[in-house]
Amino acid sequence: MTQKQGDFTIRTYGRTELAEMYLPHLSPNRTWRKLQEWIAVAPGLEQRLAQLGYRQSQRMWTPRQVGAIVEALGEP
């Protein structure tokens, strides 16, 4: 499933790949940690991702999970 939302394409992304899109000025390891922080403080986002099957050990975001992130944080 691939879907456009504005200029951003909703599709499967690696977790660091998506984090680097939000924070291109940080190192890859730091971008992932920072995105985790944003997810933790975005109202209801952790719960929504859990409903969509997200687990901390997961390395890829599904299109539905990416959609939930974009809905909560805006486009990268």
Predicted model as a PDB file, atoms N, CA, C, CB and O in Angstrom, pLDDT in the B-factor column:
MODEL        1                                                                  
ATOM      1  N   MET A   1       0.843  -1.181   0.000  1.00 54.00           N  
ATOM      2  CA  MET A   1       0.000   0.000   0.000  1.00 54.00           C  
ATOM      3  C   MET A   1       0.884   1.238   0.000  1.00 54.00           C  
ATOM      4  CB  MET A   1      -0.957   0.001   1.217  1.00 54.00           C  
ATOM      5  O   MET A   1       1.666   1.445   0.928  1.00 54.00           O  
ATOM      6  N   THR A   2       0.767   2.042  -1.011  1.00 58.00           N  
ATOM      7  CA  THR A   2       1.480   3.309  -1.108  1.00 58.00           C  
ATOM      8  C   THR A   2       0.452   4.401  -1.315  1.00 58.00           C  
ATOM      9  CB  THR A   2       2.532   3.294  -2.263  1.00 58.00           C  
ATOM     10  O   THR A   2      -0.461   4.263  -2.129  1.00 58.00           O  
ATOM     11  N   GLN A   3       0.603   5.482  -0.578  1.00 59.00           N  
ATOM     12  CA  GLN A   3      -0.386   6.537  -0.636  1.00 59.00           C  
ATOM     13  C   GLN A   3       0.333   7.870  -0.468  1.00 59.00           C  
ATOM     14  CB  GLN A   3      -1.485   6.342   0.451  1.00 59.00           C  
ATOM     15  O   GLN A   3       1.259   7.984   0.335  1.00 59.00           O  
ATOM     16  N   LYS A   4      -0.094   8.878  -1.228  1.00 59.00           N  
ATOM     17  CA  LYS A   4       0.486  10.211  -1.094  1.00 59.00           C  
ATOM     18  C   LYS A   4      -0.292  10.999  -0.057  1.00 59.00           C  
ATOM     19  CB  LYS A   4       0.492  10.953  -2.449  1.00 59.00           C  
ATOM     20  O   LYS A   4      -1.521  10.935  -0.008  1.00 59.00           O  
ATOM     21  N   GLN A   5       0.415  11.730   0.757  1.00 58.00           N  
ATOM     22  CA  GLN A   5      -0.198  12.673   1.684  1.00 58.00           C  
ATOM     23  C   GLN A   5       0.610  13.946   1.556  1.00 58.00           C  
ATOM     24  CB  GLN A   5      -0.224  12.130   3.179  1.00 58.00           C  
ATOM     25  O   GLN A   5       1.707  14.048   2.105  1.00 58.00           O  
ATOM     26  N   GLY A   6       0.077  14.917   0.835  1.00 65.00           N  
ATOM     27  CA  GLY A   6       0.856  16.108   0.526  1.00 65.00           C  
ATOM     28  C   GLY A   6       2.026  15.707  -0.357  1.00 65.00           C  
ATOM     29  O   GLY A   6       1.835  15.038  -1.373  1.00 65.00           O  
ATOM     30  N   ASP A   7       3.223  16.103   0.015  1.00 78.00           N  
ATOM     31  CA  ASP A   7       4.429  15.743  -0.736  1.00 78.00           C  
ATOM     32  C   ASP A   7       5.057  14.452  -0.228  1.00 78.00           C  
ATOM     33  CB  ASP A   7       5.446  16.868  -0.661  1.00 78.00           C  
ATOM     34  O   ASP A   7       6.036  13.975  -0.801  1.00 78.00           O  
ATOM     35  N   PHE A   8       4.518  13.893   0.819  1.00 89.00           N  
ATOM     36  CA  PHE A   8       5.087  12.720   1.468  1.00 89.00           C  
ATOM     37  C   PHE A   8       4.331  11.468   1.042  1.00 89.00           C  
ATOM     38  CB  PHE A   8       5.054  12.876   3.000  1.00 89.00           C  
ATOM     39  O   PHE A   8       3.102  11.483   0.963  1.00 89.00           O  
ATOM     40  N   THR A   9       5.052  10.387   0.766  1.00 93.00           N  
ATOM     41  CA  THR A   9       4.440   9.126   0.385  1.00 93.00           C  
ATOM     42  C   THR A   9       4.328   8.210   1.597  1.00 93.00           C  
ATOM     43  CB  THR A   9       5.246   8.449  -0.731  1.00 93.00           C  
ATOM     44  O   THR A   9       5.319   7.915   2.265  1.00 93.00           O  
ATOM     45  N   ILE A  10       3.104   7.767   1.867  1.00 94.00           N  
ATOM     46  CA  ILE A  10       2.853   6.810   2.944  1.00 94.00           C  
ATOM     47  C   ILE A  10       3.153   5.427   2.381  1.00 94.00           C  
ATOM     48  CB  ILE A  10       1.367   6.907   3.489  1.00 94.00           C  
ATOM     49  O   ILE A  10       2.467   4.961   1.472  1.00 94.00           O  
ATOM     50  N   ARG A  11       4.174   4.774   2.919  1.00 96.00           N  
ATOM     51  CA  ARG A  11       4.587   3.439   2.493  1.00 96.00           C  
ATOM     52  C   ARG A  11       5.361   2.814   3.643  1.00 96.00           C  
ATOM     53  CB  ARG A  11       5.454   3.489   1.177  1.00 96.00           C  
ATOM     54  O   ARG A  11       5.480   3.424   4.706  1.00 96.00           O  
ATOM     55  N   THR A  12       5.887   1.616   3.455  1.00 97.00           N  
ATOM     56  CA  THR A  12       6.749   0.996   4.461  1.00 97.00           C  
ATOM     57  C   THR A  12       8.081   1.741   4.504  1.00 97.00           C  
ATOM     58  CB  THR A  12       6.971  -0.519   4.154  1.00 97.00           C  
ATOM     59  O   THR A  12       8.678   2.019   3.464  1.00 97.00           O  
ATOM     60  N   TYR A  13       8.540   2.061   5.710  1.00 97.00           N  
ATOM     61  CA  TYR A  13       9.831   2.727   5.913  1.00 97.00           C  
ATOM     62  C   TYR A  13      10.607   1.977   6.985  1.00 97.00           C  
ATOM     63  CB  TYR A  13       9.641   4.225   6.314  1.00 97.00           C  
ATOM     64  O   TYR A  13      10.017   1.428   7.915  1.00 97.00           O  
ATOM     65  N   GLY A  14      11.917   1.955   6.857  1.00 96.00           N  
ATOM     66  CA  GLY A  14      12.765   1.522   7.956  1.00 96.00           C  
ATOM     67  C   GLY A  14      12.644   2.562   9.053  1.00 96.00           C  
ATOM     68  O   GLY A  14      12.438   3.741   8.766  1.00 96.00           O  
ATOM     69  N   ARG A  15      12.769   2.144  10.311  1.00 93.00           N  
ATOM     70  CA  ARG A  15      12.552   3.107  11.393  1.00 93.00           C  
ATOM     71  C   ARG A  15      13.571   4.243  11.368  1.00 93.00           C  
ATOM     72  CB  ARG A  15      12.609   2.400  12.738  1.00 93.00           C  
ATOM     73  O   ARG A  15      13.215   5.396  11.614  1.00 93.00           O  
ATOM     74  N   THR A  16      14.823   3.933  11.076  1.00 93.00           N  
ATOM     75  CA  THR A  16      15.836   4.992  11.000  1.00 93.00           C  
ATOM     76  C   THR A  16      15.638   5.830   9.751  1.00 93.00           C  
ATOM     77  CB  THR A  16      17.252   4.394  11.016  1.00 93.00           C  
ATOM     78  O   THR A  16      15.855   7.041   9.774  1.00 93.00           O  
ATOM     79  N   GLU A  17      15.228   5.198   8.661  1.00 95.00           N  
ATOM     80  CA  GLU A  17      14.954   5.930   7.415  1.00 95.00           C  
ATOM     81  C   GLU A  17      13.911   7.024   7.666  1.00 95.00           C  
ATOM     82  CB  GLU A  17      14.463   4.958   6.302  1.00 95.00           C  
ATOM     83  O   GLU A  17      14.098   8.169   7.253  1.00 95.00           O  
ATOM     84  N   LEU A  18      12.827   6.672   8.334  1.00 96.00           N  
ATOM     85  CA  LEU A  18      11.782   7.656   8.621  1.00 96.00           C  
ATOM     86  C   LEU A  18      12.292   8.711   9.602  1.00 96.00           C  
ATOM     87  CB  LEU A  18      10.526   6.962   9.187  1.00 96.00           C  
ATOM     88  O   LEU A  18      12.034   9.901   9.424  1.00 96.00           O  
ATOM     89  N   ALA A  19      13.004   8.282  10.621  1.00 96.00           N  
ATOM     90  CA  ALA A  19      13.543   9.230  11.604  1.00 96.00           C  
ATOM     91  C   ALA A  19      14.476  10.239  10.938  1.00 96.00           C  
ATOM     92  CB  ALA A  19      14.290   8.480  12.722  1.00 96.00           C  
ATOM     93  O   ALA A  19      14.452  11.420  11.287  1.00 96.00           O  
ATOM     94  N   GLU A  20      15.293   9.796   9.990  1.00 95.00           N  
ATOM     95  CA  GLU A  20      16.208  10.701   9.293  1.00 95.00           C  
ATOM     96  C   GLU A  20      15.458  11.704   8.439  1.00 95.00           C  
ATOM     97  CB  GLU A  20      17.178   9.913   8.428  1.00 95.00           C  
ATOM     98  O   GLU A  20      15.962  12.800   8.195  1.00 95.00           O  
ATOM     99  N   MET A  21      14.267  11.357   7.981  1.00 95.00           N  
ATOM    100  CA  MET A  21      13.464  12.300   7.214  1.00 95.00           C  
ATOM    101  C   MET A  21      12.971  13.435   8.109  1.00 95.00           C  
ATOM    102  CB  MET A  21      12.275  11.583   6.556  1.00 95.00           C  
ATOM    103  O   MET A  21      12.883  14.582   7.671  1.00 95.00           O  
ATOM    104  N   TYR A  22      12.653  13.116   9.353  1.00 96.00           N  
ATOM    105  CA  TYR A  22      12.220  14.136  10.302  1.00 96.00           C  
ATOM    106  C   TYR A  22      13.396  14.952  10.835  1.00 96.00           C  
ATOM    107  CB  TYR A  22      11.472  13.489  11.458  1.00 96.00           C  
ATOM    108  O   TYR A  22      13.250  16.143  11.108  1.00 96.00           O  
ATOM    109  N   LEU A  23      14.553  14.322  10.983  1.00 95.00           N  
ATOM    110  CA  LEU A  23      15.707  14.959  11.635  1.00 95.00           C  
ATOM    111  C   LEU A  23      16.979  14.758  10.812  1.00 95.00           C  
ATOM    112  CB  LEU A  23      15.903  14.394  13.058  1.00 95.00           C  
ATOM    113  O   LEU A  23      17.905  14.096  11.280  1.00 95.00           O  
ATOM    114  N   PRO A  24      17.048  15.303   9.618  1.00 94.00           N  
ATOM    115  CA  PRO A  24      18.195  15.028   8.741  1.00 94.00           C  
ATOM    116  C   PRO A  24      19.527  15.582   9.248  1.00 94.00           C  
ATOM    117  CB  PRO A  24      17.925  15.593   7.386  1.00 94.00           C  
ATOM    118  O   PRO A  24      20.585  15.162   8.779  1.00 94.00           O  
ATOM    119  N   HIS A  25      19.489  16.502  10.183  1.00 94.00           N  
ATOM    120  CA  HIS A  25      20.718  17.118  10.691  1.00 94.00           C  
ATOM    121  C   HIS A  25      21.385  16.300  11.804  1.00 94.00           C  
ATOM    122  CB  HIS A  25      20.414  18.508  11.202  1.00 94.00           C  
ATOM    123  O   HIS A  25      22.500  16.617  12.215  1.00 94.00           O  
ATOM    124  N   LEU A  26      20.711  15.248  12.295  1.00 93.00           N  
ATOM    125  CA  LEU A  26      21.283  14.425  13.363  1.00 93.00           C  
ATOM    126  C   LEU A  26      21.871  13.131  12.812  1.00 93.00           C  
ATOM    127  CB  LEU A  26      20.221  14.108  14.418  1.00 93.00           C  
ATOM    128  O   LEU A  26      21.572  12.734  11.686  1.00 93.00           O  
ATOM    129  N   SER A  27      22.711  12.474  13.614  1.00 92.00           N  
ATOM    130  CA  SER A  27      23.269  11.180  13.215  1.00 92.00           C  
ATOM    131  C   SER A  27      22.150  10.141  13.184  1.00 92.00           C  
ATOM    132  CB  SER A  27      24.411  10.735  14.185  1.00 92.00           C  
ATOM    133  O   SER A  27      21.157  10.296  13.895  1.00 92.00           O  
ATOM    134  N   PRO A  28      22.288   9.083  12.376  1.00 86.00           N  
ATOM    135  CA  PRO A  28      21.232   8.070  12.281  1.00 86.00           C  
ATOM    136  C   PRO A  28      20.821   7.486  13.640  1.00 86.00           C  
ATOM    137  CB  PRO A  28      21.691   6.951  11.375  1.00 86.00           C  
ATOM    138  O   PRO A  28      19.629   7.306  13.889  1.00 86.00           O  
ATOM    139  N   ASN A  29      21.764   7.193  14.504  1.00 85.00           N  
ATOM    140  CA  ASN A  29      21.424   6.633  15.808  1.00 85.00           C  
ATOM    141  C   ASN A  29      20.638   7.640  16.642  1.00 85.00           C  
ATOM    142  CB  ASN A  29      22.694   6.204  16.553  1.00 85.00           C  
ATOM    143  O   ASN A  29      19.676   7.269  17.316  1.00 85.00           O  
ATOM    144  N   ARG A  30      21.024   8.863  16.603  1.00 95.00           N  
ATOM    145  CA  ARG A  30      20.345   9.915  17.378  1.00 95.00           C  
ATOM    146  C   ARG A  30      18.959  10.205  16.810  1.00 95.00           C  
ATOM    147  CB  ARG A  30      21.188  11.206  17.388  1.00 95.00           C  
ATOM    148  O   ARG A  30      18.033  10.495  17.567  1.00 95.00           O  
ATOM    149  N   THR A  31      18.804  10.130  15.487  1.00 94.00           N  
ATOM    150  CA  THR A  31      17.485  10.416  14.904  1.00 94.00           C  
ATOM    151  C   THR A  31      16.444   9.436  15.410  1.00 94.00           C  
ATOM    152  CB  THR A  31      17.547  10.367  13.373  1.00 94.00           C  
ATOM    153  O   THR A  31      15.318   9.824  15.723  1.00 94.00           O  
ATOM    154  N   TRP A  32      16.817   8.160  15.490  1.00 90.00           N  
ATOM    155  CA  TRP A  32      15.872   7.151  15.970  1.00 90.00           C  
ATOM    156  C   TRP A  32      15.479   7.428  17.418  1.00 90.00           C  
ATOM    157  CB  TRP A  32      16.478   5.741  15.844  1.00 90.00           C  
ATOM    158  O   TRP A  32      14.300   7.346  17.764  1.00 90.00           O  
ATOM    159  N   ARG A  33      16.442   7.753  18.259  1.00 93.00           N  
ATOM    160  CA  ARG A  33      16.138   8.040  19.667  1.00 93.00           C  
ATOM    161  C   ARG A  33      15.226   9.261  19.799  1.00 93.00           C  
ATOM    162  CB  ARG A  33      17.438   8.267  20.459  1.00 93.00           C  
ATOM    163  O   ARG A  33      14.294   9.270  20.602  1.00 93.00           O  
ATOM    164  N   LYS A  34      15.508  10.278  19.005  1.00 96.00           N  
ATOM    165  CA  LYS A  34      14.707  11.498  19.064  1.00 96.00           C  
ATOM    166  C   LYS A  34      13.278  11.237  18.585  1.00 96.00           C  
ATOM    167  CB  LYS A  34      15.355  12.605  18.218  1.00 96.00           C  
ATOM    168  O   LYS A  34      12.327  11.740  19.183  1.00 96.00           O  
ATOM    169  N   LEU A  35      13.117  10.461  17.521  1.00 95.00           N  
ATOM    170  CA  LEU A  35      11.772  10.133  17.050  1.00 95.00           C  
ATOM    171  C   LEU A  35      11.026   9.344  18.119  1.00 95.00           C  
ATOM    172  CB  LEU A  35      11.832   9.329  15.729  1.00 95.00           C  
ATOM    173  O   LEU A  35       9.829   9.560  18.312  1.00 95.00           O  
ATOM    174  N   GLN A  36      11.698   8.441  18.815  1.00 94.00           N  
ATOM    175  CA  GLN A  36      11.071   7.711  19.920  1.00 94.00           C  
ATOM    176  C   GLN A  36      10.566   8.680  20.992  1.00 94.00           C  
ATOM    177  CB  GLN A  36      12.068   6.706  20.536  1.00 94.00           C  
ATOM    178  O   GLN A  36       9.477   8.498  21.537  1.00 94.00           O  
ATOM    179  N   GLU A  37      11.357   9.700  21.289  1.00 96.00           N  
ATOM    180  CA  GLU A  37      10.951  10.705  22.277  1.00 96.00           C  
ATOM    181  C   GLU A  37       9.693  11.432  21.812  1.00 96.00           C  
ATOM    182  CB  GLU A  37      12.091  11.719  22.524  1.00 96.00           C  
ATOM    183  O   GLU A  37       8.761  11.635  22.590  1.00 96.00           O  
ATOM    184  N   TRP A  38       9.673  11.821  20.534  1.00 96.00           N  
ATOM    185  CA  TRP A  38       8.507  12.525  19.990  1.00 96.00           C  
ATOM    186  C   TRP A  38       7.261  11.649  20.058  1.00 96.00           C  
ATOM    187  CB  TRP A  38       8.768  12.957  18.537  1.00 96.00           C  
ATOM    188  O   TRP A  38       6.180  12.124  20.409  1.00 96.00           O  
ATOM    189  N   ILE A  39       7.413  10.375  19.724  1.00 96.00           N  
ATOM    190  CA  ILE A  39       6.285   9.439  19.775  1.00 96.00           C  
ATOM    191  C   ILE A  39       5.766   9.325  21.198  1.00 96.00           C  
ATOM    192  CB  ILE A  39       6.697   8.049  19.242  1.00 96.00           C  
ATOM    193  O   ILE A  39       4.556   9.270  21.419  1.00 96.00           O  
ATOM    194  N   ALA A  40       6.676   9.290  22.163  1.00 96.00           N  
ATOM    195  CA  ALA A  40       6.289   9.142  23.567  1.00 96.00           C  
ATOM    196  C   ALA A  40       5.482  10.334  24.080  1.00 96.00           C  
ATOM    197  CB  ALA A  40       7.525   8.959  24.425  1.00 96.00           C  
ATOM    198  O   ALA A  40       4.608  10.160  24.930  1.00 96.00           O  
ATOM    199  N   VAL A  41       5.753  11.521  23.587  1.00 97.00           N  
ATOM    200  CA  VAL A  41       5.054  12.714  24.096  1.00 97.00           C  
ATOM    201  C   VAL A  41       3.868  13.139  23.229  1.00 97.00           C  
ATOM    202  CB  VAL A  41       6.027  13.865  24.202  1.00 97.00           C  
ATOM    203  O   VAL A  41       3.066  13.965  23.663  1.00 97.00           O  
ATOM    204  N   ALA A  42       3.739  12.603  22.029  1.00 97.00           N  
ATOM    205  CA  ALA A  42       2.593  12.936  21.180  1.00 97.00           C  
ATOM    206  C   ALA A  42       1.343  12.279  21.764  1.00 97.00           C  
ATOM    207  CB  ALA A  42       2.829  12.472  19.701  1.00 97.00           C  
ATOM    208  O   ALA A  42       1.311  11.059  21.922  1.00 97.00           O  
ATOM    209  N   PRO A  43       0.328  13.056  22.084  1.00 97.00           N  
ATOM    210  CA  PRO A  43      -0.871  12.506  22.731  1.00 97.00           C  
ATOM    211  C   PRO A  43      -1.488  11.334  21.958  1.00 97.00           C  
ATOM    212  CB  PRO A  43      -1.908  13.600  22.897  1.00 97.00           C  
ATOM    213  O   PRO A  43      -1.918  11.481  20.814  1.00 97.00           O  
ATOM    214  N   GLY A  44      -1.519  10.181  22.608  1.00 97.00           N  
ATOM    215  CA  GLY A  44      -2.174   9.001  22.058  1.00 97.00           C  
ATOM    216  C   GLY A  44      -1.419   8.239  20.988  1.00 97.00           C  
ATOM    217  O   GLY A  44      -1.890   7.199  20.526  1.00 97.00           O  
ATOM    218  N   LEU A  45      -0.253   8.734  20.581  1.00 98.00           N  
ATOM    219  CA  LEU A  45       0.447   8.096  19.460  1.00 98.00           C  
ATOM    220  C   LEU A  45       0.982   6.717  19.824  1.00 98.00           C  
ATOM    221  CB  LEU A  45       1.592   8.978  18.990  1.00 98.00           C  
ATOM    222  O   LEU A  45       0.844   5.786  19.030  1.00 98.00           O  
ATOM    223  N   GLU A  46       1.582   6.557  20.987  1.00 95.00           N  
ATOM    224  CA  GLU A  46       2.077   5.231  21.388  1.00 95.00           C  
ATOM    225  C   GLU A  46       0.949   4.205  21.413  1.00 95.00           C  
ATOM    226  CB  GLU A  46       2.746   5.304  22.769  1.00 95.00           C  
ATOM    227  O   GLU A  46       1.119   3.071  20.964  1.00 95.00           O  
ATOM    228  N   GLN A  47      -0.189   4.609  21.935  1.00 97.00           N  
ATOM    229  CA  GLN A  47      -1.327   3.702  22.015  1.00 97.00           C  
ATOM    230  C   GLN A  47      -1.833   3.353  20.610  1.00 97.00           C  
ATOM    231  CB  GLN A  47      -2.459   4.330  22.856  1.00 97.00           C  
ATOM    232  O   GLN A  47      -2.162   2.201  20.332  1.00 97.00           O  
ATOM    233  N   ARG A  48      -1.890   4.344  19.744  1.00 97.00           N  
ATOM    234  CA  ARG A  48      -2.348   4.105  18.370  1.00 97.00           C  
ATOM    235  C   ARG A  48      -1.407   3.148  17.649  1.00 97.00           C  
ATOM    236  CB  ARG A  48      -2.451   5.432  17.593  1.00 97.00           C  
ATOM    237  O   ARG A  48      -1.861   2.238  16.956  1.00 97.00           O  
ATOM    238  N   LEU A  49      -0.110   3.342  17.805  1.00 97.00           N  
ATOM    239  CA  LEU A  49       0.861   2.450  17.165  1.00 97.00           C  
ATOM    240  C   LEU A  49       0.743   1.033  17.715  1.00 97.00           C  
ATOM    241  CB  LEU A  49       2.291   2.976  17.366  1.00 97.00           C  
ATOM    242  O   LEU A  49       0.858   0.065  16.963  1.00 97.00           O  
ATOM    243  N   ALA A  50       0.518   0.903  19.010  1.00 96.00           N  
ATOM    244  CA  ALA A  50       0.327  -0.424  19.610  1.00 96.00           C  
ATOM    245  C   ALA A  50      -0.911  -1.100  19.022  1.00 96.00           C  
ATOM    246  CB  ALA A  50       0.197  -0.315  21.152  1.00 96.00           C  
ATOM    247  O   ALA A  50      -0.896  -2.300  18.748  1.00 96.00           O  
ATOM    248  N   GLN A  51      -1.976  -0.332  18.829  1.00 97.00           N  
ATOM    249  CA  GLN A  51      -3.186  -0.877  18.203  1.00 97.00           C  
ATOM    250  C   GLN A  51      -2.906  -1.365  16.782  1.00 97.00           C  
ATOM    251  CB  GLN A  51      -4.298   0.182  18.184  1.00 97.00           C  
ATOM    252  O   GLN A  51      -3.537  -2.307  16.303  1.00 97.00           O  
ATOM    253  N   LEU A  52      -1.965  -0.722  16.124  1.00 97.00           N  
ATOM    254  CA  LEU A  52      -1.604  -1.092  14.757  1.00 97.00           C  
ATOM    255  C   LEU A  52      -0.529  -2.175  14.710  1.00 97.00           C  
ATOM    256  CB  LEU A  52      -1.128   0.130  14.002  1.00 97.00           C  
ATOM    257  O   LEU A  52      -0.011  -2.500  13.642  1.00 97.00           O  
ATOM    258  N   GLY A  53      -0.199  -2.733  15.881  1.00 96.00           N  
ATOM    259  CA  GLY A  53       0.718  -3.863  15.940  1.00 96.00           C  
ATOM    260  C   GLY A  53       2.180  -3.518  16.116  1.00 96.00           C  
ATOM    261  O   GLY A  53       3.030  -4.402  16.011  1.00 96.00           O  
ATOM    262  N   TYR A  54       2.500  -2.264  16.379  1.00 94.00           N  
ATOM    263  CA  TYR A  54       3.907  -1.875  16.531  1.00 94.00           C  
ATOM    264  C   TYR A  54       4.504  -2.464  17.805  1.00 94.00           C  
ATOM    265  CB  TYR A  54       4.043  -0.344  16.548  1.00 94.00           C  
ATOM    266  O   TYR A  54       3.863  -2.480  18.856  1.00 94.00           O  
ATOM    267  N   ARG A  55       5.732  -2.944  17.696  1.00 92.00           N  
ATOM    268  CA  ARG A  55       6.525  -3.436  18.823  1.00 92.00           C  
ATOM    269  C   ARG A  55       7.883  -2.736  18.789  1.00 92.00           C  
ATOM    270  CB  ARG A  55       6.691  -5.000  18.768  1.00 92.00           C  
ATOM    271  O   ARG A  55       8.396  -2.442  17.709  1.00 92.00           O  
ATOM    272  N   GLN A  56       8.471  -2.466  19.955  1.00 85.00           N  
ATOM    273  CA  GLN A  56       9.756  -1.752  20.049  1.00 85.00           C  
ATOM    274  C   GLN A  56      10.872  -2.432  19.255  1.00 85.00           C  
ATOM    275  CB  GLN A  56      10.177  -1.634  21.505  1.00 85.00           C  
ATOM    276  O   GLN A  56      11.771  -1.753  18.760  1.00 85.00           O  
ATOM    277  N   SER A  57      10.831  -3.744  19.124  1.00 89.00           N  
ATOM    278  CA  SER A  57      11.885  -4.467  18.410  1.00 89.00           C  
ATOM    279  C   SER A  57      11.718  -4.410  16.886  1.00 89.00           C  
ATOM    280  CB  SER A  57      11.908  -5.914  18.862  1.00 89.00           C  
ATOM    281  O   SER A  57      12.603  -4.839  16.145  1.00 89.00           O  
ATOM    282  N   GLN A  58      10.624  -3.899  16.441  1.00 92.00           N  
ATOM    283  CA  GLN A  58      10.313  -3.818  15.012  1.00 92.00           C  
ATOM    284  C   GLN A  58      11.282  -2.866  14.310  1.00 92.00           C  
ATOM    285  CB  GLN A  58       8.852  -3.351  14.799  1.00 92.00           C  
ATOM    286  O   GLN A  58      11.582  -1.798  14.843  1.00 92.00           O  
ATOM    287  N   ARG A  59      11.764  -3.223  13.154  1.00 94.00           N  
ATOM    288  CA  ARG A  59      12.717  -2.392  12.416  1.00 94.00           C  
ATOM    289  C   ARG A  59      12.067  -1.634  11.261  1.00 94.00           C  
ATOM    290  CB  ARG A  59      13.843  -3.251  11.885  1.00 94.00           C  
ATOM    291  O   ARG A  59      12.668  -0.716  10.702  1.00 94.00           O  
ATOM    292  N   MET A  60      10.845  -2.014  10.904  1.00 96.00           N  
ATOM    293  CA  MET A  60      10.146  -1.373   9.799  1.00 96.00           C  
ATOM    294  C   MET A  60       8.801  -0.833  10.284  1.00 96.00           C  
ATOM    295  CB  MET A  60       9.948  -2.365   8.626  1.00 96.00           C  
ATOM    296  O   MET A  60       8.137  -1.444  11.123  1.00 96.00           O  
ATOM    297  N   TRP A  61       8.414   0.315   9.745  1.00 96.00           N  
ATOM    298  CA  TRP A  61       7.093   0.873  10.003  1.00 96.00           C  
ATOM    299  C   TRP A  61       6.183   0.454   8.855  1.00 96.00           C  
ATOM    300  CB  TRP A  61       7.146   2.438  10.152  1.00 96.00           C  
ATOM    301  O   TRP A  61       6.555   0.605   7.691  1.00 96.00           O  
ATOM    302  N   THR A  62       5.009  -0.066   9.157  1.00 97.00           N  
ATOM    303  CA  THR A  62       4.041  -0.393   8.116  1.00 97.00           C  
ATOM    304  C   THR A  62       3.416   0.910   7.609  1.00 97.00           C  
ATOM    305  CB  THR A  62       2.942  -1.376   8.653  1.00 97.00           C  
ATOM    306  O   THR A  62       3.508   1.938   8.279  1.00 97.00           O  
ATOM    307  N   PRO A  63       2.786   0.877   6.437  1.00 97.00           N  
ATOM    308  CA  PRO A  63       2.122   2.093   5.952  1.00 97.00           C  
ATOM    309  C   PRO A  63       1.091   2.655   6.941  1.00 97.00           C  
ATOM    310  CB  PRO A  63       1.442   1.806   4.630  1.00 97.00           C  
ATOM    311  O   PRO A  63       0.986   3.874   7.084  1.00 97.00           O  
ATOM    312  N   ARG A  64       0.349   1.815   7.607  1.00 97.00           N  
ATOM    313  CA  ARG A  64      -0.633   2.314   8.588  1.00 97.00           C  
ATOM    314  C   ARG A  64       0.055   2.986   9.771  1.00 97.00           C  
ATOM    315  CB  ARG A  64      -1.524   1.163   9.090  1.00 97.00           C  
ATOM    316  O   ARG A  64      -0.418   4.007  10.271  1.00 97.00           O  
ATOM    317  N   GLN A  65       1.169   2.416  10.219  1.00 98.00           N  
ATOM    318  CA  GLN A  65       1.917   3.021  11.325  1.00 98.00           C  
ATOM    319  C   GLN A  65       2.513   4.356  10.890  1.00 98.00           C  
ATOM    320  CB  GLN A  65       3.034   2.068  11.817  1.00 98.00           C  
ATOM    321  O   GLN A  65       2.494   5.326  11.648  1.00 98.00           O  
ATOM    322  N   VAL A  66       3.040   4.404   9.672  1.00 97.00           N  
ATOM    323  CA  VAL A  66       3.589   5.666   9.146  1.00 97.00           C  
ATOM    324  C   VAL A  66       2.476   6.704   9.074  1.00 97.00           C  
ATOM    325  CB  VAL A  66       4.238   5.458   7.735  1.00 97.00           C  
ATOM    326  O   VAL A  66       2.684   7.863   9.433  1.00 97.00           O  
ATOM    327  N   GLY A  67       1.306   6.298   8.617  1.00 96.00           N  
ATOM    328  CA  GLY A  67       0.165   7.215   8.542  1.00 96.00           C  
ATOM    329  C   GLY A  67      -0.183   7.788   9.914  1.00 96.00           C  
ATOM    330  O   GLY A  67      -0.469   8.979  10.036  1.00 96.00           O  
ATOM    331  N   ALA A  68      -0.159   6.946  10.942  1.00 97.00           N  
ATOM    332  CA  ALA A  68      -0.453   7.402  12.301  1.00 97.00           C  
ATOM    333  C   ALA A  68       0.612   8.389  12.790  1.00 97.00           C  
ATOM    334  CB  ALA A  68      -0.543   6.199  13.262  1.00 97.00           C  
ATOM    335  O   ALA A  68       0.288   9.375  13.451  1.00 97.00           O  
ATOM    336  N   ILE A  69       1.861   8.129  12.469  1.00 97.00           N  
ATOM    337  CA  ILE A  69       2.948   9.044  12.858  1.00 97.00           C  
ATOM    338  C   ILE A  69       2.785  10.389  12.166  1.00 97.00           C  
ATOM    339  CB  ILE A  69       4.329   8.435  12.514  1.00 97.00           C  
ATOM    340  O   ILE A  69       2.890  11.439  12.800  1.00 97.00           O  
ATOM    341  N   VAL A  70       2.527  10.353  10.866  1.00 96.00           N  
ATOM    342  CA  VAL A  70       2.362  11.586  10.092  1.00 96.00           C  
ATOM    343  C   VAL A  70       1.140  12.368  10.591  1.00 96.00           C  
ATOM    344  CB  VAL A  70       2.217  11.263   8.580  1.00 96.00           C  
ATOM    345  O   VAL A  70       1.168  13.596  10.673  1.00 96.00           O  
ATOM    346  N   GLU A  71       0.084  11.648  10.918  1.00 95.00           N  
ATOM    347  CA  GLU A  71      -1.119  12.313  11.447  1.00 95.00           C  
ATOM    348  C   GLU A  71      -0.812  13.033  12.756  1.00 95.00           C  
ATOM    349  CB  GLU A  71      -2.254  11.290  11.664  1.00 95.00           C  
ATOM    350  O   GLU A  71      -1.307  14.135  12.992  1.00 95.00           O  
ATOM    351  N   ALA A  72       0.002  12.413  13.605  1.00 97.00           N  
ATOM    352  CA  ALA A  72       0.324  12.998  14.913  1.00 97.00           C  
ATOM    353  C   ALA A  72       1.418  14.062  14.844  1.00 97.00           C  
ATOM    354  CB  ALA A  72       0.750  11.908  15.867  1.00 97.00           C  
ATOM    355  O   ALA A  72       1.345  15.076  15.538  1.00 97.00           O  
ATOM    356  N   LEU A  73       2.436  13.832  14.006  1.00 96.00           N  
ATOM    357  CA  LEU A  73       3.597  14.728  13.998  1.00 96.00           C  
ATOM    358  C   LEU A  73       3.678  15.643  12.789  1.00 96.00           C  
ATOM    359  CB  LEU A  73       4.841  13.924  14.071  1.00 96.00           C  
ATOM    360  O   LEU A  73       4.479  16.578  12.772  1.00 96.00           O  
ATOM    361  N   GLY A  74       2.867  15.389  11.789  1.00 94.00           N  
ATOM    362  CA  GLY A  74       2.961  16.134  10.547  1.00 94.00           C  
ATOM    363  C   GLY A  74       3.923  15.440   9.599  1.00 94.00           C  
ATOM    364  O   GLY A  74       4.611  14.491   9.976  1.00 94.00           O  
ATOM    365  N   GLU A  75       3.964  15.925   8.365  1.00 94.00           N  
ATOM    366  CA  GLU A  75       4.877  15.346   7.384  1.00 94.00           C  
ATOM    367  C   GLU A  75       6.312  15.686   7.720  1.00 94.00           C  
ATOM    368  CB  GLU A  75       4.538  15.831   5.980  1.00 94.00           C  
ATOM    369  O   GLU A  75       6.601  16.762   8.245  1.00 94.00           O  
ATOM    370  N   PRO A  76       7.222  14.751   7.411  1.00 93.00           N  
ATOM    371  CA  PRO A  76       8.638  15.065   7.672  1.00 93.00           C  
ATOM    372  C   PRO A  76       9.146  16.131   6.703  1.00 93.00           C  
ATOM    373  CB  PRO A  76       9.506  13.790   7.558  1.00 93.00           C  
ATOM    374  O   PRO A  76      10.312  16.521   6.770  1.00 93.00           O  
TER     375      PRO A  76                                                      
ENDMDL                                                                          
END                                                                             
